[in-house]
């Protein structure tokens, strides 16, 4: 049974994709350009995915405008009555209908009306149906996962690129590794086999070499990797202190690994008051808040690392 309020599920859904594009465009270090552009594209893909219901509903309205234009053309043209039997008349009517349709589409108020109709259909009509509501919840949950993945990919790619560009940071990170003698790579030694993999030259491969030694699947692991490599600039900027970023990580974990059901670990990590074993409440406002936490943290991280690379000789 759908509760009367649940049609507001998608209210407040806004993804700050423009902020990502601007952040990527401001990157000065060529070595980091690809990471920034990929992050912006991943966030744009997320926004496009979440907007799919509106896009479909807006385009679904076009046949109504086309029918309206054809009707006007048939009424306007004296020979319109022969539309079904005379090819020449059909061509004339279709051309006039096309002109009327394009004229209507160029009116400033038309796109706004189409968007308002799509929003009304989605919020006030369609999401009152259980199957549509379930589909929207699944779409929003996918948005949470995509937002975390975009941030995780940026953090990984940026770290590798920065250390490949500035190997001295790799030397600092190397000192954080354990000293297990059975490992190919420790803080004290590198095996000949591993050196051969990189052509016996580590000057531009420190990030690639060390990446597997750090955990980029969670906020704490990412923080540790960046603090090990960059040190004070990362600690001073508090890039990873946005609480919503940690909530995003925990929410994504529940969605992917617990089928979206709240568990004790989620409550411990987020301090939320939700019943254990029940589906995690997901709505547009929540997805926007968490996704935009990834956007802001990602842009902040990109700016800090870019400045560090530019200022490090």
C-alpha positions in Angstrom: 0.0 0.0 0.0 1.4 3.4 -1.0 1.2 6.1 1.7 -0.3 9.4 0.5 3.0 11.2 1.2 5.2 8.9 -0.7 4.6 10.5 -4.0 7.0 13.2 -2.7 9.8 10.6 -2.9 11.7 12.5 -5.6 11.2 16.0 -4.3 14.4 18.0 -3.9 16.5 16.0 -6.3 19.2 18.3 -7.6 22.8 17.3 -8.5 25.5 20.0 -8.7 27.1 18.8 -11.9 28.1 22.3 -13.0 30.4 22.6 -9.9 32.3 19.5 -11.1 32.7 20.8 -14.6 34.0 24.1 -13.3 36.4 22.3 -10.9 37.7 20.1 -13.7 38.2 23.1 -16.0 40.3 24.9 -13.4 42.9 22.1 -13.1 46.3 23.4 -14.0 48.4 20.3 -13.7 48.2 18.3 -17.0 48.8 15.0 -15.1 45.6 15.5 -13.2 43.4 16.7 -16.0 42.1 13.2 -16.9 41.0 12.4 -13.3 39.1 15.7 -13.1 37.4 15.3 -16.4 36.4 11.7 -15.6 34.9 12.8 -12.2 32.9 15.5 -13.9 31.7 13.0 -16.5 30.7 10.5 -13.9 28.7 13.1 -12.0 27.0 14.1 -15.2 26.2 10.5 -15.9 24.7 10.2 -12.4 22.6 13.4 -13.0 21.4 12.1 -16.4 20.4 8.7 -14.9 18.4 10.3 -12.1 16.7 12.7 -14.6 15.6 9.8 -16.9 11.9 9.7 -15.7 11.5 13.4 -16.4 13.2 13.2 -19.8 10.9 10.3 -20.8 7.8 12.1 -19.7 8.8 15.3 -21.4 9.4 13.6 -24.7 6.2 11.6 -24.3 4.3 14.8 -24.6 5.6 15.7 -28.0 3.1 13.5 -29.9 0.3 15.5 -28.3 1.8 18.7 -29.7 2.3 17.1 -33.1 -1.3 16.0 -33.1 -2.4 19.5 -32.2 -0.3 21.0 -35.0 -1.7 18.5 -37.6 -5.3 19.2 -36.5 -4.7 23.0 -36.9 -3.2 22.4 -40.3 -6.1 20.3 -41.4 -8.6 23.0 -40.2 -6.6 25.8 -41.8 -6.2 24.3 -45.3 -9.3 24.1 -47.5 -8.0 20.9 -49.1 -7.4 19.2 -45.8 -10.4 16.9 -46.3 -8.4 15.0 -49.0 -5.5 14.3 -46.6 -6.0 10.6 -46.6 -6.4 10.2 -50.3 -4.2 12.8 -52.0 -0.5 12.6 -51.7 0.1 16.2 -52.7 -2.4 17.4 -50.1 -0.8 15.2 -47.5 2.6 16.7 -48.2 1.2 20.3 -47.9 -0.6 19.5 -44.6 2.4 17.8 -43.1 4.6 20.8 -44.0 2.2 23.2 -42.4 1.9 20.9 -39.4 5.6 20.9 -39.0 5.8 24.7 -39.2 3.1 25.0 -36.5 4.8 22.5 -34.3 8.2 24.2 -34.5 6.6 27.6 -33.9 5.0 26.1 -30.7 8.3 24.6 -29.5 10.0 28.0 -29.9 7.6 29.7 -27.6 9.4 30.5 -24.3 6.5 29.1 -22.2 6.2 25.8 -24.0 9.3 24.0 -22.6 8.4 25.3 -19.1 4.9 23.9 -19.5 6.2 20.6 -20.8 8.6 20.3 -17.8 5.8 21.3 -15.3 3.5 18.6 -16.8 6.3 16.0 -16.5 6.9 16.9 -12.9 3.2 16.8 -12.1 2.7 13.4 -13.7 5.7 12.0 -11.8 5.0 13.5 -8.4 1.3 13.6 -8.3 0.2 10.7 -10.5 2.6 8.0 -11.4 4.4 7.6 -8.1 1.1 6.8 -6.4 1.4 3.4 -8.1 3.4 0.8 -6.2 5.4 -0.5 -9.2 6.5 3.0 -10.2 7.4 3.8 -6.6 9.5 0.7 -6.3 11.3 1.6 -9.6 12.0 5.1 -8.4 13.4 3.8 -5.1 15.7 1.5 -7.1 16.8 4.4 -9.3 17.5 6.6 -6.3 19.5 3.8 -4.6 21.5 3.4 -7.8 22.2 7.1 -7.6 23.7 6.7 -4.1 26.0 3.9 -5.3 27.0 5.9 -8.4 27.9 9.0 -6.3 30.2 7.0 -4.1 31.8 5.2 -7.0 32.5 8.6 -8.7 34.2 9.9 -5.6 36.2 6.7 -5.0 37.4 6.7 -8.6 38.5 10.3 -8.4 40.4 9.7 -5.2 42.1 6.7 -6.7 43.0 8.2 -10.0 44.1 11.5 -8.5 46.4 9.8 -6.0 48.1 7.6 -8.6 48.5 10.6 -11.0 49.9 12.9 -8.3 52.5 10.3 -7.0 53.5 9.4 -10.6 54.1 13.1 -11.2 55.8 13.8 -7.8 57.6 10.7 -6.8 58.9 12.3 -3.5 55.3 11.8 -2.2 55.6 8.2 -3.0 58.7 8.0 -0.9 56.8 9.4 2.0 53.9 6.9 1.4 56.5 4.1 1.2 57.5 4.8 4.7 53.9 4.0 5.9 54.0 0.4 4.6 54.5 -2.6 6.8 57.8 -4.4 6.9 56.7 -7.9 6.0 59.7 -9.7 4.5 57.6 -12.0 2.4 56.0 -9.1 0.5 57.3 -7.8 -2.9 57.0 -4.3 -1.6 57.7 -3.1 2.0 59.0 0.2 3.5 62.5 -1.3 3.4 62.7 -3.3 0.2 61.3 -3.8 -3.3 61.7 -7.1 -5.1 63.6 -7.4 -8.3 60.5 -9.0 -9.9 58.4 -5.9 -9.1 61.1 -3.5 -10.3 61.3 -5.4 -13.6 57.5 -4.9 -14.0 58.2 -1.1 -14.2 61.3 -1.4 -16.3 63.7 -0.8 -13.3 62.6 2.8 -13.4 60.3 4.2 -10.6 60.6 7.9 -11.4 57.1 8.2 -12.9 55.4 5.1 -11.5 55.3 5.5 -7.7 51.6 6.0 -7.6 51.0 2.9 -9.8 53.5 0.9 -7.7 52.0 1.8 -4.3 48.3 2.0 -5.1 47.5 -1.6 -4.1 49.1 -1.1 -0.7 46.4 1.4 0.4 42.6 1.0 0.8 40.5 3.3 -1.3 37.2 1.7 -0.7 36.3 3.9 2.3 36.8 7.4 3.6 39.2 6.4 6.4 41.4 4.4 4.0 41.4 7.2 1.4 42.3 9.8 4.1 45.2 7.6 5.3 46.5 7.2 1.7 46.5 10.9 1.1 48.0 11.8 4.5 50.7 9.3 3.9 51.6 10.8 0.6 50.8 14.5 0.8 51.0 15.0 4.6 50.2 18.4 6.0 48.3 20.0 3.0 45.6 17.3 3.2 45.4 17.4 7.0 45.2 21.2 7.0 42.4 21.3 4.4 40.3 18.7 6.2 39.1 17.4 2.8 37.5 14.3 4.2 35.8 15.8 7.3 32.3 16.2 5.6 30.2 13.9 7.7 27.8 13.3 4.8 30.7 11.8 2.8 31.0 9.1 5.5 27.2 8.7 5.5 27.3 8.3 1.7 29.9 5.5 2.1 27.8 3.7 4.8 24.6 4.1 2.8 26.2 2.7 -0.3 27.5 -0.3 1.7 24.0 -1.0 3.0 22.5 -0.8 -0.5 25.1 -3.0 -2.2 25.9 -5.5 0.6 22.7 -5.6 2.7 20.0 -5.3 0.0 19.1 -1.8 1.3 18.1 -3.1 4.8 19.3 -1.1 7.8 21.8 -3.1 10.1 23.6 -2.3 13.3 26.8 -1.3 11.5 24.9 1.4 9.5 23.4 2.8 12.7 26.7 2.8 14.4 28.5 4.6 11.5 25.7 7.2 10.9 24.1 7.6 14.4 20.7 7.5 12.8 17.6 6.3 14.6 16.1 3.7 12.2 14.6 0.2 12.8 17.1 -2.6 12.1 16.0 -4.9 9.3 13.7 -2.4 7.6 14.4 -0.9 4.2 16.6 2.2 4.3 14.4 5.3 3.5 15.6 6.8 0.3 14.2 10.0 -1.3 15.4 12.8 -3.6 16.4 15.1 -0.8 18.6 12.5 0.8 20.2 11.4 -2.5 20.9 15.0 -3.4 22.6 15.7 0.0 24.8 12.6 -0.2 25.6 12.9 -3.9 26.5 16.6 -3.5 28.7 15.7 -0.5 30.7 13.6 -3.0 30.7 16.5 -5.5 32.0 19.0 -2.9 34.6 16.7 -1.4 35.7 15.7 -4.9 36.1 19.2 -6.1 37.9 20.2 -2.9 40.3 17.2 -3.2 41.0 18.0 -6.8 41.8 21.6 -6.0 44.1 20.7 -3.0 46.0 18.1 -5.0 46.3 20.3 -8.0 47.8 23.1 -5.9 50.1 20.7 -4.2 51.4 19.3 -7.5 51.9 22.9 -8.9 53.8 24.0 -5.8 56.0 20.9 -5.4 59.3 20.8 -7.2 
